[in-house]
Amino acid sequence: MVGHLGDRPLYQRLRQMNNSDATTELTELARQAAWGLMKGGDLDTSGDGRTTLLLRLDILDAATRAGIVIDRAAHGIGLIYTRNELT
């Protein structure tokens, strides 16, 4: 899901995108990351699950720095894990 979209790795696709495409891509990654951070999801907060949850938080943070804010309520996304809960 995160990090690889389509038939090429994400870093290769981002290199070939214009700003509009990159914004669209990052917005979708952030939306998916927010879904994956919902409490009660399929990942636990230890081991590999914790690592994956932290990566999803990194994606949301990067999107926020780029001016992309995911409206969780509009997408039906409930409570998500915070970095403090995972570290």
Beta strands, then each sheet from edge to edge (+ up, - down):
strand 1: 4-5
strand 2: 8-9
sheet 1: 1+ 2-
end
